[in-house]
Amino acid sequence: MENQILQGLSGKFDDASLTDENGAIIWSKDVEKLLEKIRVNSTVLSHHHKAYYNYLKDKLKFFRIPTIIISAVNTVLSISLGRYTPWSDVIICCLNLAVTILSSIEMFLGIQKAIENHFVLQRDFYLLSIDIFKNLELKRENRKNKGVDYLESVIQEYNRLFEMSSLQHIKDKLTPLMKDDEDNE
């Protein structure tokens, strides 16, 4: 899918560069192509973070639902059994132990924190890709910023987000895309 998008880029950007009144290049084809590659990669990473966010949310259910059920049963038993049976304290203690173990495992795995982190990264990668798309869809003369300055700010933001990303098993696909582009020239 990414290759199809990138192959379609060749017709999207013309070779003419936009220059200011001093003749300095403001926007050029290579800046736009690199921004498009960062946009595509940001979209891919956003989807990966969203998928992992959903996976962790499903995993969290296996800790939270049993904790809620055991706590509710524990409350009912502690009130209803009272002092009628000699084993009531032992039963209540075991149920409390089960809740504590489940909660401790959840905290040890850091599931809630990971869920929040993946949600934020998914959103930020998506917003970065939207911002790049918005700028690239405007005509060059209607863009408010200079191409190289905008590219540098986008790369800084992309690098910041990628460093925060805990998806270490996913290779940054931007580097191979840039190398492919250099081989074609």
C-alpha positions in Angstrom: 0.0 0.0 0.0 2.8 2.4 0.9 4.6 1.7 -2.3 1.5 2.5 -4.3 1.1 5.8 -2.5 4.8 6.7 -3.0 4.7 5.7 -6.7 1.7 8.0 -7.1 3.8 10.9 -5.8 5.8 11.3 -9.0 2.9 13.0 -10.7 1.8 15.0 -7.7 4.8 17.3 -7.4 6.1 19.2 -10.3 9.8 19.9 -10.8 9.5 23.7 -10.5 10.6 25.1 -7.2 8.9 28.1 -5.5 11.3 30.9 -4.8 11.0 34.1 -2.8 11.8 37.6 -4.1 15.5 37.0 -3.4 15.6 33.8 -5.4 15.9 31.6 -2.4 14.0 28.3 -2.8 11.0 28.1 -0.5 9.4 24.8 -1.6 10.9 22.2 -3.9 9.9 18.7 -5.1 12.4 16.9 -2.9 11.1 18.6 0.3 7.5 17.7 -0.6 8.5 14.1 -1.4 10.2 13.7 1.9 7.3 15.2 3.7 4.9 12.8 2.0 7.1 9.9 3.1 7.0 11.1 6.7 3.3 11.5 6.4 2.8 7.9 5.2 5.1 6.6 7.8 3.3 8.6 10.5 0.0 7.1 9.4 1.4 3.6 9.5 2.8 4.1 13.0 -0.5 5.6 14.1 -2.3 2.5 13.0 0.2 0.3 14.8 -0.2 2.2 18.0 -4.0 2.1 17.7 -3.9 -1.7 17.2 -1.6 -2.2 20.2 -3.8 0.2 22.2 -6.9 -2.0 21.4 -4.9 -5.2 22.2 -3.9 -3.8 25.7 -7.5 -2.6 26.4 -8.7 -6.2 25.7 -5.9 -7.6 27.9 -6.8 -5.2 30.7 -10.3 -6.7 30.9 -8.8 -10.0 32.1 -7.5 -8.2 35.2 -10.3 -5.7 35.9 -13.4 -7.8 35.5 -12.2 -10.6 37.8 -11.1 -7.9 40.3 -14.6 -6.4 40.3 -16.4 -9.7 40.6 -14.2 -11.0 43.4 -14.5 -7.7 45.3 -18.3 -7.8 45.0 -18.4 -11.4 46.2 -16.1 -10.5 49.0 -18.3 -7.7 50.1 -21.4 -9.8 50.1 -19.7 -12.6 52.0 -18.2 -10.3 54.6 -21.6 -8.9 55.4 -23.8 -12.0 55.0 -21.4 -14.5 56.7 -20.5 -12.2 59.5 -19.7 -14.3 62.5 -21.9 -17.3 61.7 -19.2 -19.6 60.3 -15.7 -20.1 61.7 -14.1 -20.1 58.2 -15.6 -16.7 57.1 -12.5 -14.8 58.0 -10.3 -17.3 56.0 -12.6 -17.1 53.0 -12.7 -13.3 53.0 -8.9 -13.2 53.5 -8.4 -15.5 50.4 -10.7 -13.3 48.3 -8.8 -10.2 49.4 -5.5 -11.9 48.5 -6.8 -12.8 45.0 -7.8 -9.2 44.4 -4.4 -8.0 45.6 -2.6 -10.4 43.4 -4.6 -9.5 40.3 -4.1 -5.7 41.0 -0.4 -6.2 41.6 0.2 -8.2 38.4 -1.7 -5.4 36.5 0.5 -2.7 38.0 3.7 -4.8 37.4 2.9 -5.2 33.8 2.1 -1.5 33.5 -0.9 -2.1 31.3 -2.8 1.1 32.2 0.2 3.3 31.6 1.0 1.5 28.3 -2.6 2.0 27.2 -2.4 5.8 27.9 1.0 6.0 26.1 -0.2 4.2 23.0 -3.3 6.3 22.8 -1.3 9.6 23.0 1.2 8.3 20.4 -1.5 7.1 18.0 -3.2 10.5 18.3 0.1 12.5 17.9 1.3 10.5 14.8 -2.2 10.9 13.3 -2.2 14.7 13.9 1.3 15.0 12.4 0.2 13.2 9.3 -2.9 15.4 9.0 -0.8 18.5 9.4 1.6 17.4 6.7 -1.3 16.5 4.4 -2.9 19.9 5.0 0.3 21.7 4.0 1.0 19.5 0.9 -2.5 19.9 -0.4 -2.2 23.6 -0.5 -0.6 25.3 -3.5 3.0 26.2 -2.9 2.3 29.9 -2.9 -0.5 29.5 -0.4 1.6 27.8 2.3 2.5 29.9 5.2 5.9 28.5 5.9 9.2 27.8 4.1 9.6 24.2 3.0 13.0 23.5 4.6 12.0 25.1 7.9 8.7 23.2 7.9 10.5 20.0 7.0 12.9 20.4 9.9 10.1 21.0 12.4 8.3 18.0 11.1 11.4 15.8 11.4 12.0 17.0 14.9 8.4 16.2 15.9 8.6 12.8 14.1 11.8 11.9 15.8 10.4 12.9 19.2 7.4 10.7 18.7 9.4 7.8 17.4 11.7 7.9 20.4 8.7 7.9 22.7 7.3 4.9 20.8 7.6 1.6 22.6 7.0 -0.3 19.4 10.7 -1.3 19.1 9.9 -4.3 17.0 8.6 -2.1 14.2 11.4 -0.8 12.0 11.3 2.9 11.0 10.4 2.5 7.4 11.5 6.1 6.5 15.1 5.2 6.1 14.6 2.5 3.4 12.2 4.8 1.6 14.8 7.5 1.5 17.4 5.1 0.2 15.1 3.8 -2.5 14.6 7.4 -3.6 18.3 8.0 -3.8 18.8 4.8 -5.9 16.2 6.1 -8.4 18.0 9.4 -9.0 
